[in-house]
Amino acid sequence: MKTKQAWLKMVGTGENPFPDNWLTERPELLTEVRFTQQPTGINSGDPLLYYAAGKQRLFALARASESGTSVQYAPTPTTKRWPYRMRVQVIIAIPTMPLALPSRFSKKTAGRYSSSPTSC
């Protein structure tokens, strides 16, 4: 049995902060997340902790429903910056940003967590 690895998944950008009412404005995050590059290190079943860029808050825990090596390349006009789509199952979600857990990551720290997963 493979050891599961936990991933920090940043959502949004500093220039385009994540919406406070994300369940209404970004409901697709309950079933999928997007990446700029193919997330080959993520395996099916690995947990992803959602982090709202610009808001500096942790707001959901999801599980990858597929391996990163099999994710779909599916750019659209609004998602061309993040063309790789991974199916997920959200396990727990905090519905609004004011209720979400504050957490600060520097670019250096966040990159380390997202590219060097932790075993769980």
C-alpha positions in Angstrom: 0.0 0.0 0.0 1.3 3.4 -1.0 1.8 6.0 1.7 -0.6 8.9 1.3 0.9 12.4 0.8 -0.8 15.6 1.9 -0.7 18.6 -0.5 -1.2 22.3 0.0 -3.3 23.5 -2.9 -3.4 27.2 -3.5 -6.5 28.6 -5.1 -6.8 32.1 -6.5 -4.0 34.6 -6.9 -2.8 37.7 -5.0 -4.0 39.8 -7.9 -7.4 38.2 -8.0 -8.2 37.3 -4.4 -10.5 34.4 -3.6 -14.2 35.4 -3.0 -15.5 35.4 0.5 -18.6 33.4 -0.5 -16.7 30.8 -2.5 -19.4 28.1 -2.3 -21.7 30.4 -4.4 -19.0 31.9 -6.6 -16.7 28.9 -7.1 -18.8 25.8 -6.6 -16.7 23.8 -9.0 -14.1 23.5 -6.3 -16.3 20.9 -4.6 -15.6 18.5 -7.5 -12.4 19.8 -9.2 -9.3 21.9 -8.9 -7.0 23.2 -11.6 -3.2 23.4 -12.0 -0.8 25.3 -14.2 1.3 22.1 -14.8 0.3 18.5 -14.7 0.4 17.4 -11.0 2.3 14.2 -11.6 3.2 13.8 -7.9 -0.3 13.6 -6.6 -1.9 10.1 -6.4 -5.5 9.1 -6.2 -6.6 9.4 -2.6 -4.0 12.0 -1.5 -5.4 14.8 0.6 -5.3 18.4 -0.7 -5.6 21.2 1.8 -7.1 24.3 0.0 -5.4 27.6 0.7 -7.0 30.9 -0.5 -4.2 33.0 -2.0 -4.7 36.7 -1.2 -6.9 35.8 1.8 -4.2 33.7 3.6 -6.8 31.2 4.8 -7.2 27.4 4.9 -10.8 26.6 3.8 -11.3 23.0 2.7 -9.9 19.5 2.8 -10.3 17.4 -0.4 -9.2 14.0 -1.6 -7.8 13.5 -5.1 -10.2 11.3 -7.1 -7.6 10.5 -9.7 -3.8 10.3 -10.2 -2.0 13.5 -11.3 -0.6 11.5 -14.3 -4.1 11.0 -15.6 -5.6 14.5 -15.1 -7.4 16.0 -18.1 -5.8 18.9 -20.1 -8.9 21.0 -20.4 -8.3 24.7 -20.9 -11.2 27.1 -21.3 -11.1 30.9 -22.0 -11.4 31.6 -18.2 -9.1 28.8 -17.1 -6.3 28.8 -19.7 -3.8 29.8 -17.0 -4.7 26.6 -15.1 -5.3 24.1 -17.9 -5.0 20.8 -15.9 -8.2 19.7 -14.2 -8.2 17.2 -11.4 -11.3 15.6 -10.0 -11.6 15.8 -6.2 -14.0 14.9 -3.4 -14.3 17.5 -0.7 -14.3 16.0 2.8 -14.8 19.2 4.8 -15.4 22.8 3.8 -15.6 26.1 5.6 -18.3 28.0 3.6 -17.1 31.6 3.9 -13.7 33.2 4.1 -14.4 35.1 7.4 -14.9 31.7 9.1 -11.9 30.0 7.5 -8.6 29.3 9.4 -6.0 32.1 9.1 -2.6 30.8 8.0 0.4 32.6 6.5 2.7 31.0 4.1 5.5 32.8 2.3 6.0 32.0 -1.4 9.1 30.0 -0.4 7.3 28.1 2.3 4.1 27.4 0.3 6.2 26.1 -2.6 8.0 23.8 -0.3 4.7 22.4 1.0 3.1 22.0 -2.4 6.0 20.4 -4.1 7.3 18.4 -1.1 4.3 16.6 0.3 4.1 15.3 3.8 3.3 11.7 4.6 0.2 10.9 6.4 
